[in-house]
């Protein structure tokens, strides 16, 4: 005699909490503070800006390679095991990095870090939230991924202060320990890949009485990855995320950009803090707006805000105005970090979302790898970031046009999506 399992209405929210921790600690501490070490490492090892930026490019390359199979890996192996292993490796790189004595050691370590962090930090939140939330996906995705900016805003002044007062080695050691202690409990117990109806787990937005077959059928809707790769939408989104990395990769150089104009490292970190707070607000806001407005309108708004921010950073070199400009530049980042994943999900459906997202993200990672070092090279050649910022402003417009065109020609239309009802 079979019994109906009790519906665990709290389960999607536990996944949401775990994704928030991944973004807050993982993205906020591992990714958003890396640029703070540029000056200290350059002085410690007597090398140029391009050489200290090179490990970040190597990190992005290995992250991109990992993205080739990351989406499929998450579907085949228990995501809690994969994510936990990756977090251990990521934290270990920083702990070991505190003992390095040569710049080449960072090249090797960051190659490992790129392969390790990309699954839990760059891919997991969007994929898991897509699996566990049928309704309000934009809102939870915006909050779950946007909180990384708050983490970065908090950790940037903390890490910069540690670097200034205790040295970069202590900052590395504390970062590694914090990653392990704060994330592992959630990765082990909370971050399950998808609901299991047989255990009373349903995505948020499904009625409790929906049967297992209906749930399974609904989560299987969408375009096959192989078919998606041949569509105009996929091509446009891939090109958009590649060229948009020209601006995205500049985030790691903001503090160095401000130091160039006489700011201290701590003052430069405050500008970066403004940028990260803007990114947090932007990612949260764009997720909410995408649940209620036409995507073309939302993308256009965020493009204009982003251009305003980068323009301000280009022409303003006063503390208050630079922080304000950084805030607007950060808000514009919601376009890439939440807007594009949302567009991908609503253009191809949930069926092969993790695979499609991982491939498009791979293109972005390769571009970010090349462009992070390119910005350092341009700085070494010209003595400023003016060329990089100017180019990023122009590219913003082209990327926005491609994303809007991609969504207009999307191959999958979810009749339940709010965005579709407004077409």
N, C-alpha and C positions, 0 to 999 in steps of 0.2 A: 504494500500500500504506500503510494507516494504522497508526500506532503509538500505544500508550497513553501519555499524558503522565505523567511522574513526579509522584507526589502530593507537594505542598509542605505537609507537616505543620506547618511553622513559620509559615506565612502567617497563620493566625488569631492567633497570638501576637504577630506584628508589629503587627497591627491593634490588639490589646489594649494593647500598649506605647504606640502612638500615642494611643489614647484616654486612657491614664493621664497622658500629658504634657498633653493638652488640659485634663483636669480639674485637674491639679496646678498648672500655670502659668496656664492660661486662667481657669478658675473661681476658683482660689485667689488669683490676683493681680488679675485684672480685676474680679471681682464681689465677693469677700469682703472687700476692703479699702476699698470706696467710702465706707462710713460714717465712716472715720477722718478724712476730709477735712472733715466738717461744721463743726467748730468753727473750723478754720483759715480756711475759705472765708467763714464767717459774719463773722469778725473782719476779714478782708482787704477784703471788699466792703461791710461794714456792713449786712448783711441778716439777716432772721430765719431760724429753723431750717426753716420750711416752704419758703422760697425756695431754700435750698441743697439741700433734698431734692427740689425740683421737677425738676431734670435727670434724676434717677433714675426719676421717674415718666414723664417723656417717653421715656426709654430703654426702659422697659417697654412703653409704648404702641407705639413703632415695632417693638419686638421681637415684640409680639403680632400686629401687622399682617403682619410678615414670616412669621410662623408659618402664615399662611393658605396660602402656596404653598411653604413651605420643604421640606416632606416630598416633594411632587411634584418639586421642583427637584433634590433630591438623587438621585432615581431617574433623571432624564432627562439630567443633565449630569454629567460626571466629577466625583465628589465631591472629588477632590484639588485640582481647579482652584477650585471654589467655596470650599472651606475655606481655601485659601491666600489668595485675594482678601480674604475676610472677616478673616483674621488681619492682613493688611497694613493694612486700614482701621482695625481695632481698635487696633493698636499706634500707628498714625499719629495717632489722636484724642488719645492721651495725650501723645505728643511735641509735637503742636501745642498741646494744652491747657496745657502748661507756660508758654506765652507769653501766655495770655489776660489781659485787663485789665478785663473787665466780666462780670457774672454771666450776662447773656443769651447770651454766647458759649458757655457750658456747656450751655445749653438746646439750641442748634443742634448742638453737637458730640455730645452724648449722644443726640440723635435719630439721628445716623449710627451711633454706637456700638451702639445697640439693634438696628438692622437688621443690623449686621455681626457682632456677637458671638453672636447667638442660634442661628445655624445650627451653627457649630463647637462652641460651649460647651454650649448647652442641649439640642440635638437630636442631634448626631452620635454621642456615645458610646453612648447607648441604642440608636439605630438600627443602627449598624455592628456593635455587639456582638451584637445580635439576629440579624443576618444571618450572622455568622461563627461563632456558637456555638449548636449544637443542644442540647448537654448542658451542665450547670453554668452556665446562663445567669444565674441569680440570683447565683451566686458571683462570676463575672467582672464582672457589672454592678455589684455592690456594691463590689468592689475598684476597678474602673475609674472609678466615679463618686465613691466614698468618699474617694479620695485627694485630692480637691479640698479636703476639710477639713484634711488634713495640710498642703497647700499654704497654705491660709489661716492655719493656726496658725503656720506658719513666717513667712509674709510679713506678718502683722499687726504683730508687734513690730518687724520690720525697717522696714516702711513708717512706722509711728508714730514710730520713732526718727529716720528720715529727715525726717519732717515737723517734728519738734521741733528737730533740730540743723541741718538743711540747708534747711528750708522745703518747703512743699508743691509748689513748682514743680520742684525737683530730684527729689522723689519721683515726680512725674508723668513726668518725662523718663526716669528710670531704668526705670520700669514699662513704658513704651512700647518701649524698646530691648530689655528682657528678653523681652517677648512675641514680638517679631519673631525674635530670635536663637534662642530655645529651641523655638518651635513650628513654624516654617516647614520645617525639615528633615523633620519627621514628616508634616506636612500634604502636602508635595509627593510624598513617596516611599512612605508607609505606609498612608494612610487611604483605601483603596479601598472603594467602597460595598458590594459583595457578591462572593462567590467566583465564579470562572469555571471550571467543570469542564473545559473544553477546554484550559485551561492548567495543569491539575493542582491547582486550588484547590477545596477542599471545606470546609464548615463543620466545626468541631470537634464530634465526636460521630457523624459519618457513618463507616461502614466504608469503607476504602480501595477495596474492590472495587465499591462502589455505582456504578451507571452514571449517565451524565449525565441521562437521562430521569427516573430515580428522584430524583435530587437536585433537578432543576428542579421536579418535581411536589411534592416535599416543601416546598420553599420557597414554593410557590404556594398552600399550604393556608391556609384562614382565611376570614374574613367580608369581603365587599366593603365599602369605606368608606361608600358610600351607604346600604347596609343597616345598617351599624353605627350610623350617626348616628340611626337611628330606634329603637334599642333602649333599654330601661330601664337597662341597664348603662352605656351611653354617657352618658345623662342624669345618673345618679347620680355617675359619676366626674367629670363636668364640674362639677357643683355642689360636690362634695367638694373639688376642687382650687381652686375659686374661693374658698370660705369659708376653706380652710386657709391661704390667703395672708395672712389677718389676723395669724397668728403668724409665718409665713415672712418677711413684709415687715418685721417687727420686728427681725430680725437686724441690719439696718444701723443700728439705733438703740441697740444694747446698750452700746457704748462711751459714747455720750452719756448713756444712762440712769445709768451708774455715775458719770460725771463730775458729774452732778447731786447725788450724795450725797457729794461731797468727794474722789472719786478723781481722780488725775492722768490725763492722756490715756494715758500708758504703762500705768498700773494698769488703766484701762478696757480697754485693748487686751489685757491679760492675761486678763481675763474673756472677751473675744471669742475669744481664743486657746483658752481652755478649751471654749467653745462649738463652735469649729471642729474641735478634736480629738474632741469628742463626736460631731460630725456625721460625721467620718471613720470613727470606730468604729461608729456607728450604721448608716451606709450599707453598710459591709462586713458587719456582723453580720446585718442584715436580709436581705441577698442570700443569705447562707449558710443562714439559717433558712428562707427561702422555698423553698429547694431540698429541705428535709427535714421541715418541719412544715406543718400546715394554715394557710393564709393568715389565717383569722379569728383564730387564736391569736396569730400573729406581730403582726398589726396592733393587737390589743388590748394586747399587752405594750408595744409602742412608744408607744402612746397614753398609757398610764399613766406611763411614764418621762418623756415630754415634758411632761405636766401637772405632774409632780413638779419638773422643772427650772424651768419658768416660774413656778411657785408660789414656789420658792426665790429666784428673781431679784426677785420682787415683795416678799418680806418680809425678805430678808437683805441687809444692806449692809456686811458685813465682807469683806475681801479673799478669805480662804480659802473661806468658805462661798459667796460669789458665784461664784468660779471653779468650785466643785463643782456649783452650781446650773446654771451655764452649760454644764458638761459634760453634764448630764442633758438640758437643753433641746436641745443639739446632737444627742444620741443620738436623740431623738424626731424630728428632721428626716429620719431615714431613712425614715420613714413616707411623706413626700411625695416625696422626691427619688429614691428607688429603689423603694419599695413600690408607688406608683401606676404608674410605667412598667412594672414587672413585671406588675402586675394587668392593665394594658391589653394587653400582649403575650399573656398567657395567657387573656384574655377574648375576643379577636378573632382571634388567630393571626398568622402572619408576613406574610400576603399584602399587606395595606395598612397594616401597622403604622406605617410612617413618616408616612403621611398622618393616620391616626387620632391618633397621639401628638402630632403637630404642632398639630392643631386643639384637642385638650384642653389642651395646653400654652399655646396662644394665650389661652384663657379665663383660665388662671392668670396669664399675663403682664399682661393687662388689669387683673385684680384687684390684682395686686401694684403696678401703676402707681398706681392710685387709693389703695390703702391705705398705701403708703410716704409719700405726701404727707399723707394723713389723720392718720397718727401724728404727723407734724411739726406739723400744725395743732392736734391735741389737746394736744400739749405746749405750744405757744404759748398756748393758751387756759387750760390748767389748771396749767402749771408742772411737770408730771410725766408719766410714762408709765404710771401706775397704771391708768387707764381702758383703755388699749390692751392691757396685759398681762392684765388681768382678763377682758376680752372674748375674748382669744385662748384662754384656758384653757377657757372654756365651749364655744367653737367646735370645739376639738380633739375633744370627745366626739361631736358631731354629724357631723363629717367622717369619723371612724372608722366610725360606724354606716353611713353611706352607702357607703363603700368595701367593707365586709363584705357588705352587701346586693347591691352591684353584682357582686361576684365570685360570689356564690351563684346569681345569675340569669344568668350569662354565656352568650352564645349559642354559643361555640366551646369544645369540649373536646378537648384534645390527649391522645390515648391514651398517649403516651409521657411525658407530664409527671408528675413525681413527685407534685406537688400533687394531681393527679386520682386517683392510685392510693390516696390516703389518705382519699378522700371516703367 
